[in-house]
């Protein structure tokens, strides 16, 4: 008998591609129309629903629910670096509107080849529902891996198991998945510059700015500072747990900066000892001044930051 993962590969591969593919030209949409109709027909068929695991049958009924749904790993695309290497971006779609899901690193959450494993999240927030900007579809490019200049037609595969279902998405250097990075001329968008310490902000982009490790005791507030610079005011910042064994409570998990250059100060409290990574995303899409996250839908441009934290017992 074919495994759940193998059985679902054609349908889920297309579903993931449609969720994560860069914005399509009109002629591409028209070309895909028959395929989309076929996919919807297949998902609606009783025969296929009978073969699907119970949790995944919701994809054809009501994919977004408060809890009990899967997390889908997504490949967002790649960009070239000045040194000849390439960076691949991965995100995810948690189909729960209220429930966060945690999957530790290991057989149920891994990257292959193994040399790239370990940077992916273990904590998956629900469908984004920010209060200071527009909602957006999924969690975009939450981590990246950099491959060498001779990577060629190789793949980096992210496998994630939730609700007993193992889903995998390959990342490759397909030309159709190339991304603008740091800036895009077509929309005049620019990623905010970021600093996670006392230095002036100078890092931009999704390769990720890493800081730490910081050390703090269980229950003790950890002060976090993000310094941001952008040509326009209104940058939106969002903090969350990227990895770690326990709960993390932020004094503010999203912030809007009134000035073009400014600092955002928050605290984080941890309820368990262990090693953590906190993730910060900063974006300011000026095409819609009141909706800085609008740029997520165009795959450009924002900056990722990560803070390693070692939490010790009192």
N, C-alpha and C positions, 0 to 999 in steps of 0.2 A: 504494500500500500504506500502511496506517495505521502510524504510528510506534509503537515500543515503548511510549513514554509514553502516547500516545493510546489504544492498545489496552488498556492496563492501567488506565485512569482509573476505570471503574466499580468494578472489584474492589478496587483499591488504595485508592480513596477510602473504601469501606466498611470495609476492613481497618484503615486508619488511624483512622477514626472509632471503631471498636470498641476499639482499643488505647488511644485518647487521651480518649474521651468521659468527662465526669464521671460519678461513680457513678450508676447507673440505678435508678429505682424498680422494684419488682417488676412492676407492670403494664406498664412499658416493656419489661422483659426478655421478658415473655410476648408482647407485641406483636411483638417482633423475632424470636421463635423461628422462624417460617416462613422469614424472610429468612436467618437464620443457617443453617438446614438447606439452603436453596437454595445459599448461598455455599459451604458445605462440599461439596455435591454437585458444583458446578461445578469447584471446585478439584481434586476427585478424578477428574474426567473426563479420559480420555486425550486427547480432542480439544482441550480447553483447554490441557492441559500441553504439547501439541505446538506450540501457538502462543506459549507463554511463553518469554522468554529463559532460557537454561540456569540462570543463577543464581537466577531467581525461581521456577523450578519447585520449588525446595526449600521454598517456602512451603507446598506441599501435601504434602510428604514429611517433612522434619525441619527446621523453620525455624531452630532454634538449633544451630549447629555451631561448632567451635573457630575456624574461619577460612573465608574465601572467600565470606561472605554480604554482603548489602546493609545499608546504613544507611537507615532509614525516617524522614523528617522528620515531626514530629507537632505539631499545634496543640493546646495544653492548655486554652486558654480566655482570658477577658479579665476585667478589673475596672475599675471607675470610679475616677477620682482626684478629689480635693477641688476641683481647679481646673476641673473640667468635661471634662478630657481622659480618654482611655481607654488602658489598657495591655494589650497582647496578649502572651501567653506561649507560647513554642515549646520543645519538647523533641525527643528523638529516641530511636529504638530501634535499637541496633546488634545485629544478629542473630548476631554472633560472640560466643562465650563467652570467647575468649582474644585475638583479634586486634583491636588498635586500628586505626582508619582515619583517614587525614588527607586532606582535600580543601581546597585553597587557595581563597580568595575569587576569584570570577571566574565565567565561564559555567557551571561545574559546581557552584557554591555561591553562590547570590545571592538577594537579596530584591527584590521589586518591589512598589510603586514604588521607584525607585532611591534616593530620599531616605532610606529606612530601611536600605539595604544597608550591610553592614560590621560589624554587631554580632554576627552569628551565629558559632558555633564553626567552626574548621577542623580540630579534633581531636575524634575520636569514640571514647570509651572503650568497651570491651566491655560485655556485660551486667553490671550491677552485682553485685559479690560481696563486700560489706564483711565485715570480721571482727569489728567491734565493735558491730554492730547487725544487724537482720534484712535479708535480701535484698529487693530490690524490682524491679519489672518493667522500667522503662525510665528514662532520664535525664530527669527532670521539669523543665520550665521553666528551661532552662539559659540562656535569654536572653529579653529582652522588647523590644518597641517601643511607643512611646507615640504615639497618633494624636489629631488635634484633635477638639474637641467636635462639629464638623459632619461627621465622617467618614461618618456614615450607614450605608449598606449597601455601602460599599467593602470591598475585600479587600487584605490584605498576603499575598503569596504567596512561600513559601520553596521554592526549587528546589534539589535536591541530587542529584548524579550520582555513583553508585558502581557498580563492576563493569560500566560501560557502560550502566547503566540510569538514566534521568533521572526522578526522582519529585518531584512538587510537592504541597504542602499549602497551602490557603488559610486565612488567619485572618480572621475577621469578627466583628461584634458581635452574633452570634446570641444571643437570650435564653437558650437552653438551655446555652450555654457560659459563663455568668457564674460567676465565682469569688468566694469570700470572700477578702479580702486583709488581711494582718497578723494578723487574729484571726477566729475563728468562734465564735459563741455556742453553736451546737448541740452542739459537741464540746468547748467550753471550751479550744480550742487557740490558741496565741499564737506568733508568729514571734519568735525571739531577736533582741534588739537587738545591733548589731554596730558596731565601729570597726576600721579598718585602720591606725590610727596611734596616737599617744599620747593622743588625746582619749577621753573616756568614751563607751561605746557608746550610740548614740542612733538609729541607722537600722534600720528593720525593713522586710522585704518583698522582693518579687521584681522591683521596678523596677531594683534593683541599686545598690550603693554602689561608686563608682569612685574609685580612688586611683592616684597616679603621674603621670608615668612615673618609675620608679626606674631607675638606671643601674648596671650590673654588668659585669664582664669574663667572657669565656668561661671556664668551669671554676672561677670564684670563687663561693663560697656566698653567696646572697642571703638575708638574714634577713627573715622574714615574721612579723608579729604580728597576731593577731586577738583583740580584746577583746569578750567576749560577756556579755550580761546576760539572764537569764530568771527567771521566778518560781520555777522548780524546777531542781535540779541535773540533770546528765546530758545536756546539749546535745551533739549529734554534729556534727563539722565534717569536711568533705571538701575537699581541695585537688586540682586537676588543671590541666592545660594547656587553655586555651580556644582560643588562637590562637598561631601561631608556627612558624618553619621547622624547628626542631630538637627534640631530645629534652630533656625536663625531668625531673630526678630530685629528688624531695622526701625529706627526712629522715624525714618521716611524712606519709602522704597522708590518713590519717583519725585523728581524736582524739575522745575522750570527756572532757568536763569533769566533775569530781567535785563542783564547787560551782556554785551558781546564777550567781554572778558570777565570772568568771575570764578568764585569758589563755592563749592557745595559741601557742607559738613553734615555728616550723619553719624549715628552710632549703631553698632551691631552687638547683640547679646546672644550668647550660645548656651544651650541647655545641656550639652554633653561634651566631654573631652574628646579630642581627636584632631585629625588633620582636615582642614577645610580649604576650599577655594571660593572666594566671592567674585561675582561677575558684575561689571558695570558696562552699560552701553550708553553712548552719547550720540545724539543725532540732532540735526537742525536743518530741515528741508525748507528753504525759504520760498519755494513756489507757493506754499500755503502757510502763511506766517502763523496761523493759529493751530496748525496741524503739523508739527515738526516731524512726526513719524511717517508722514506721507511718503518719504523717500524709501522706506522699506519696500514698498510695492514696486519700486523701480530698481531695486538691488544696489542702490548707492545714494548717499554715502554716510557711513557712520564709523565710530571708533569703539573698539572693545578694550576693556581693562580688566585685569584679574589681580586679586590680592590673596596670597597664601596666608593662612592663619593656623597656628598651632594652639589649640585650646587645652589647657591643663586643669586638673582638679584643684580645688581650693586647698 
